[in-house]
Amino acid sequence: MVFKSGQIIIHYPFPIISIIKYFCLIMGIRSVLSKPLARWVVQRQQEWMYQPGAAQQRVFNRLMAGVRQTQFGADHHLGEVQTMAEFRQAVPVRDYEDLK
């Protein structure tokens, strides 16, 4: 601090105004980017809530795309499977001893 004719003058290593402008700019960018992201998240959540069957089918299709390329998928002909009912027929329920 420097005293000059009864006033206190504070010297900062960098201008405080530029710091304030910088934070306002960053916060502005964050709010601009967060709104579309929040809208996208809410939209996806509403799709799951209002159309659970379609959401489950999308997850099933994504999982099946990966398992088709494995030896297990080839052994059970999972490349032809399109629905959960077909999957149940293709893959019987087994316990640990059956998998050995």
Secondary structure, DSSP 8 states (H G I E B T S, - for coil): -EEETTEEE---SS-HHHHHHHHHHHHHHHHHHHHHHHHHHHHHHHHHHH-HHHHHHHHHHHHHHHHTTSHHHHHTTGGG--SHHHHHHHS----HHHH-
